[in-house]
Amino acid sequence: MPTTYKFCFGPWNISEGQDPYGPTTRPAQNFDWKLKALKKHGYDAMMFHDDDAVPDIDGKSDAQIRKECKELKKKLDDHGIAAEMVAPRLWFSPRTIDGAYTSNSAADRHYAIERSLRCIDLAHILDTDLIVLWLAREGTYLREAKNASRSVDLLVQAFDKMLSYDKKIRLSIEPKPNEPMDHAYVPTIGHALAIAQLTIDSKRVGCLIESAHAILAGLDPADEIDFAMTFKKLWSLHLNDQNGMKFDQDKPFGSTNLRSAFNQVRVLERTGYGKHGEYVCFDVHPFRTTRPEHWLNHLDNSRKTFLKLVKKARTFNDKAAQKLIADRNYQDLDQMVIEHLLGK
């Protein structure tokens, strides 16, 4: 049976337009406004950083953190919205300037792990078993500053502590090759799945693919999805687009390369992504020039494009394509794909 997809996004995907070179271009909106917007636009779940779930989490007691998280769970339940995942936002803290799990400071590494364990507590309250780890500052600006092999050991130690803390939790590593660091220690899905094998429970360590991050690594997102699904380790997905190997743009899905988007959807269809409850998440941002009255169009448009491409994938003439492949007539196969996307 064809997959019926479920969709989600995070509070950060309704951004105010600030960038490193300029201030916000839209007024800030509170969390309740964003939650209502998510429900109004027909989404099924919300992604969370730990400090999305409990703002100013570092300055609060365990009791206060649990109280506020339970209040959030009630809001989600009242709106019929699930929590897809929780991620520790370690890259914002002044204690993780030199990395979190791989910092050269033992005290800072301890802080990173303790905050990750609190994140697991939040996930338990929010009824999700998925912890996403974007290892934003796990890398170097300077090769001589860290030992890469030792850093891998430190990452494994941190993962093992999380896996030991909760026997049901799953860790989903989100690779990115650079930004904010010059070079990251886990830049691709291959690296993520390799490091999983060093942990105490590799079955509970998988990955999250973001289209733009694969492009930044010079890789094809569809191939990365196929690779992860071969291992049955793709547990979450951030679809977006990217105009080449620049800064992370988080453009609407299909905005730059519609054929690449089509191939990503074809892989999801072929491999059955979503049939075990996985969500299609859009990690996209409105263009900085967007007016407040058009604030959510980037999310609506991404889902529209995705669903249109699902139809394109399901109506693609695979039998005709296989004949061309058998004849090694890739030229006509290429044109067949183009014409299918053009609607001929």
C-alpha positions as CSV (number, residue, x, y, z in Angstrom):
1,M,0.0,0.0,0.0
2,P,1.3,3.5,-0.7
3,T,2.5,5.5,2.3
4,T,0.3,8.1,3.8
5,Y,2.8,10.7,4.9
6,K,2.7,12.7,8.2
7,F,4.3,16.1,8.3
8,C,5.9,18.4,10.9
9,F,8.1,21.4,11.4
10,G,9.8,23.2,14.3
11,P,9.1,26.6,15.9
12,W,12.4,27.9,14.4
13,N,11.0,27.4,10.9
14,I,8.8,30.5,11.5
15,S,11.8,32.7,11.8
16,E,11.8,36.5,12.0
17,G,14.4,37.1,9.3
18,Q,17.5,38.0,11.2
19,D,20.8,37.0,9.6
20,P,24.5,37.6,10.5
21,Y,24.4,40.9,8.6
22,G,21.1,42.4,9.7
23,P,18.2,42.5,12.2
24,T,14.8,40.9,12.1
25,T,12.4,41.8,9.4
26,R,9.2,40.4,11.0
27,P,7.9,40.8,14.6
28,A,8.4,37.9,17.0
29,Q,5.5,35.6,17.7
30,N,5.1,33.5,20.8
31,F,5.0,29.7,21.0
32,D,1.2,29.5,21.3
33,W,0.8,31.4,18.0
34,K,3.2,29.0,16.3
35,L,1.4,26.0,17.7
36,K,-1.9,27.2,16.5
37,A,-0.4,28.0,13.1
38,L,0.9,24.4,12.9
39,K,-2.5,23.0,13.6
40,K,-4.3,25.4,11.3
41,H,-2.1,24.4,8.4
42,G,-2.7,20.7,8.9
43,Y,0.6,19.5,10.3
44,D,0.7,16.4,12.5
45,A,3.7,17.0,14.8
46,M,6.2,19.6,16.0
47,M,10.0,19.3,16.3
48,F,11.6,20.7,19.5
49,H,15.0,21.8,20.7
50,D,15.1,21.3,24.5
51,D,14.9,25.1,25.0
52,D,11.9,25.3,22.7
53,A,10.2,23.0,25.1
54,V,11.5,24.7,28.2
55,P,12.9,28.2,27.5
56,D,16.0,29.3,29.5
57,I,16.4,25.6,30.5
58,D,19.9,26.1,31.9
59,G,18.6,28.5,34.6
60,K,15.8,26.2,35.9
61,S,15.7,23.4,38.4
62,D,14.8,19.9,37.5
63,A,11.4,20.3,39.1
64,Q,10.6,23.5,37.2
65,I,11.8,21.9,33.9
66,R,9.5,18.9,34.4
67,K,6.6,21.1,35.4
68,E,6.9,23.3,32.3
69,C,7.4,20.3,30.0
70,K,4.2,18.7,31.4
71,E,2.4,21.9,30.7
72,L,3.7,21.8,27.1
73,K,2.6,18.2,26.7
74,K,-1.0,19.2,27.7
75,K,-1.0,22.0,25.1
76,L,0.1,19.5,22.4
77,D,-2.5,17.0,23.5
78,D,-5.2,19.7,23.5
79,H,-4.3,20.5,19.9
80,G,-3.9,16.9,18.8
81,I,-0.2,17.5,18.0
82,A,2.6,15.0,18.6
83,A,6.2,15.8,19.5
84,E,8.3,14.3,16.8
85,M,11.7,14.6,18.5
86,V,13.7,16.6,21.0
87,A,17.2,17.9,20.4
88,P,19.7,19.4,22.9
89,R,20.6,22.9,21.5
90,L,24.2,22.7,22.7
91,W,25.6,25.2,20.2
92,F,24.0,28.2,21.8
93,S,25.7,27.9,25.2
94,P,28.9,29.9,26.1
95,R,30.2,26.6,27.5
96,T,30.3,25.0,24.1
97,I,32.3,27.5,22.1
98,D,35.1,24.9,21.7
99,G,32.6,22.1,21.1
100,A,30.2,20.3,23.3
101,Y,31.0,16.5,23.6
102,T,34.4,17.1,22.1
103,S,35.4,20.3,23.9
104,N,39.0,20.4,25.3
105,S,37.5,21.3,28.6
106,A,36.3,18.4,30.8
107,A,33.9,20.6,32.6
108,D,32.3,21.8,29.4
109,R,32.0,18.2,28.2
110,H,30.3,17.3,31.5
111,Y,27.8,20.2,31.0
112,A,27.0,19.0,27.4
113,I,26.3,15.4,28.6
114,E,24.2,16.5,31.6
115,R,22.1,18.8,29.4
116,S,21.6,15.9,27.0
117,L,20.3,13.7,29.8
118,R,17.8,16.5,30.7
119,C,16.8,16.5,27.1
120,I,16.0,12.8,27.3
121,D,13.8,13.5,30.4
122,L,11.9,16.0,28.2
123,A,11.5,13.5,25.5
124,H,10.0,11.0,28.0
125,I,7.5,13.5,29.2
126,L,6.6,14.5,25.6
127,D,6.2,10.9,24.6
128,T,8.8,10.6,22.0
129,D,11.8,8.2,21.9
130,L,13.8,10.2,19.4
131,I,16.7,12.4,20.3
132,V,18.2,14.3,17.4
133,L,21.9,15.2,17.6
134,W,23.0,18.0,15.3
135,L,26.7,18.0,16.3
136,A,27.1,21.7,15.4
137,R,30.3,22.5,17.1
138,E,31.9,19.0,17.1
139,G,34.8,19.9,14.9
140,T,37.6,22.4,14.6
141,Y,38.6,25.7,13.1
142,L,42.2,24.5,13.4
143,R,43.4,21.0,12.9
144,E,46.1,21.3,15.5
145,A,43.6,22.3,18.2
146,K,42.1,18.8,18.6
147,N,42.9,15.2,18.0
148,A,40.3,13.8,15.6
149,S,40.6,10.2,16.9
150,R,40.2,11.3,20.5
151,S,37.2,13.4,19.5
152,V,35.5,10.3,18.0
153,D,36.2,8.5,21.3
154,L,34.6,11.4,23.2
155,L,31.5,11.3,20.9
156,V,31.1,7.6,21.5
157,Q,31.4,8.1,25.3
158,A,28.7,10.8,25.2
159,F,26.4,8.6,23.1
160,D,27.0,5.6,25.4
161,K,26.0,7.7,28.5
162,M,22.8,8.7,26.8
163,L,22.0,5.2,25.7
164,S,22.7,3.9,29.2
165,Y,20.5,6.6,30.8
166,D,17.4,5.5,29.0
167,K,17.1,2.0,27.5
168,K,14.4,2.9,25.0
169,I,15.7,6.2,23.6
170,R,17.0,6.3,20.1
171,L,19.7,8.7,18.9
172,S,19.4,10.2,15.5
173,I,22.6,11.9,14.2
174,E,22.1,14.8,11.8
175,P,25.3,15.2,9.8
176,K,26.6,18.5,8.4
177,P,30.0,19.0,6.9
178,N,30.7,22.6,8.0
179,E,29.1,25.7,9.5
180,P,29.4,26.8,12.2
181,M,32.7,24.8,12.3
182,D,35.3,24.9,9.6
183,H,35.2,21.0,9.5
184,A,32.8,18.8,11.3
185,Y,33.8,15.3,12.7
186,V,30.5,13.7,11.4
187,P,30.0,15.3,8.0
188,T,27.9,12.6,6.2
189,I,25.5,9.8,6.8
190,G,28.3,7.3,6.2
191,H,30.2,8.8,9.2
192,A,27.1,8.8,11.3
193,L,26.4,5.1,10.6
194,A,30.0,4.2,11.1
195,I,30.3,5.9,14.5
196,A,27.0,4.1,15.6
197,Q,28.9,0.8,15.3
198,L,31.2,1.9,18.1
199,T,28.4,2.5,20.7
200,I,27.1,0.1,23.3
201,D,23.8,-0.3,21.4
202,S,24.3,0.4,17.7
203,K,20.7,-0.6,17.0
204,R,19.5,2.5,18.8
205,V,21.8,4.9,16.9
206,G,20.5,6.0,13.5
207,C,20.4,9.2,11.5
208,L,18.5,12.2,10.2
209,I,19.1,13.4,6.7
210,E,18.7,17.1,5.7
211,S,18.7,17.8,2.0
212,A,20.7,20.9,2.3
213,H,23.4,19.3,4.4
214,A,24.0,16.6,1.9
215,I,24.3,19.2,-0.9
216,L,26.8,21.1,1.3
217,A,28.9,18.0,1.4
218,G,28.8,17.7,-2.4
219,L,26.5,14.6,-2.2
220,D,23.1,13.8,-3.7
221,P,20.3,13.8,-1.0
222,A,18.4,11.0,-2.8
223,D,21.5,8.7,-2.6
224,E,22.0,9.6,1.0
225,I,18.4,8.7,1.8
226,D,18.8,5.4,-0.2
227,F,22.0,4.6,1.7
228,A,20.4,5.2,5.1
229,M,17.3,3.3,4.3
230,T,19.4,0.3,3.2
231,F,20.5,0.1,6.8
232,K,17.0,0.8,8.1
233,K,18.5,3.7,10.0
234,L,16.7,6.8,8.6
235,W,14.5,7.8,11.5
236,S,13.8,11.4,10.6
237,L,14.1,13.6,7.6
238,H,14.5,17.4,7.0
239,L,13.5,18.2,3.4
240,N,14.6,21.6,2.0
241,D,16.7,22.9,-0.8
242,Q,20.1,24.5,-1.3
243,N,21.7,26.6,-4.0
244,G,25.1,24.9,-4.2
245,M,27.8,24.6,-1.6
246,K,27.3,27.9,0.2
247,F,26.0,28.7,3.6
248,D,23.0,26.7,4.9
249,Q,20.0,28.3,3.1
250,D,17.0,26.1,4.2
251,K,15.1,27.0,1.0
252,P,11.6,25.6,0.4
253,F,11.7,22.0,-0.8
254,G,12.2,21.9,-4.6
255,S,12.9,25.6,-4.8
256,T,16.3,25.2,-6.5
257,N,16.4,21.7,-8.0
258,L,13.1,20.2,-8.8
259,R,14.6,17.0,-10.3
260,S,16.6,16.4,-7.2
261,A,13.5,16.9,-5.1
262,F,11.7,14.4,-7.4
263,N,14.4,11.8,-6.9
264,Q,14.3,12.2,-3.1
265,V,10.5,11.6,-3.2
266,R,11.0,8.5,-5.5
267,V,13.5,7.0,-3.0
268,L,11.1,7.6,-0.1
269,E,8.3,5.9,-2.1
270,R,10.5,3.0,-3.1
271,T,11.9,2.3,0.3
272,G,8.7,2.8,2.3
273,Y,9.8,5.7,4.5
274,G,7.0,6.7,6.8
275,K,5.4,3.2,7.1
276,H,6.8,2.8,10.6
277,G,5.6,6.2,11.9
278,E,8.4,8.4,10.6
279,Y,7.6,12.0,9.8
280,V,8.5,14.2,6.8
281,C,9.8,17.3,8.3
282,F,10.4,20.6,6.5
283,D,13.4,22.4,7.9
284,V,12.8,25.5,5.8
285,H,12.8,29.3,6.5
286,P,10.9,32.1,4.9
287,F,13.0,34.4,2.7
288,R,14.2,37.4,4.6
289,T,12.1,39.7,2.4
290,T,8.8,37.9,3.4
291,R,6.1,40.0,4.8
292,P,4.3,38.8,8.0
293,E,1.1,38.1,6.0
294,H,3.0,35.6,3.9
295,W,4.8,34.1,6.8
296,L,3.8,30.4,6.5
297,N,3.8,30.2,2.7
298,H,7.3,28.5,2.6
299,L,5.9,25.6,4.7
300,D,2.7,25.3,2.7
301,N,4.6,25.5,-0.6
302,S,7.1,22.8,0.5
303,R,4.3,20.4,1.4
304,K,2.4,21.2,-1.8
305,T,5.6,20.5,-3.9
306,F,6.2,17.3,-1.9
307,L,2.7,16.0,-2.5
308,K,2.7,16.9,-6.2
309,L,6.0,15.0,-6.5
310,V,4.5,12.0,-4.7
311,K,1.9,11.9,-7.6
312,K,4.7,12.3,-10.1
313,A,6.6,9.4,-8.5
314,R,3.5,7.2,-8.5
315,T,2.7,7.9,-12.1
316,F,6.2,7.5,-13.5
317,N,6.3,4.8,-16.1
318,D,8.7,2.4,-14.5
319,K,8.1,-0.3,-17.1
320,A,9.1,2.1,-20.0
321,A,12.1,3.3,-17.9
322,Q,13.3,-0.3,-17.4
323,K,13.3,-0.9,-21.1
324,L,15.4,2.1,-21.7
325,I,17.8,1.0,-18.9
326,A,18.1,-2.5,-20.4
327,D,19.0,-0.9,-23.7
328,R,21.4,1.4,-21.9
329,N,19.6,4.3,-23.5
330,Y,20.2,6.8,-20.8
331,Q,19.8,9.7,-23.1
332,D,16.1,8.9,-23.7
333,L,15.7,8.0,-20.0
334,D,16.9,11.5,-19.2
335,Q,14.4,13.1,-21.5
336,M,11.6,10.8,-20.2
337,V,12.2,12.2,-16.7
338,I,12.3,15.8,-17.9
339,E,9.1,15.4,-19.9
340,H,7.4,13.7,-16.9
341,L,8.2,16.6,-14.7
342,L,7.2,19.1,-17.3
343,G,3.8,17.4,-17.5
344,K,3.9,16.3,-21.2
